[in-house]
Amino acid sequence: MEHSPVGVATSSGVFSHALSFGEAEAVTVFAENAGLADAVATAVGNLVRGEDHRGAVEGGIRRALSIDGVSGVFILYRGVGGIGGSVPPIIGVDPDGE
């Protein structure tokens, strides 16, 4: 990520007590502030649904990145993950510490 600090929020249509109209396991948004990240994660999360999992992920990423102030997005939906824009590096960690 080029700019810090950054606002980060995740919305889920599966793992949450909050009402969601979407079906994504996770929509994580990186934005210029946390309020914007939360609003976009919720809005895009509500759009990710249907049997075309790849298409839903691609459409969600395009929608999120069309909003001013959003720098990056990660979406996980039924085994399909997609990343768009600028997101922090994702690292692998050995759970055994080796």
C-alpha angles and dihedrals in degrees: 000000000000099000128051141223097041132181115239129188137165129203125190132192090195111035106044144082090222121097112259130173093201133081103218119126088217140359109184119186129193113202144154090272139012095247092057092044091052094047093048094044089053095045095046091042088058090056098051105093144106138069097291094081096173092047091049091052093047092047092048092051092049091049094049093048091050090068118092112245096028112117102175147355140198121197128187116190125166097325096323117107126187135182127196135176122000117337131163116268113278112223132194118233125198105228090212092055094239 
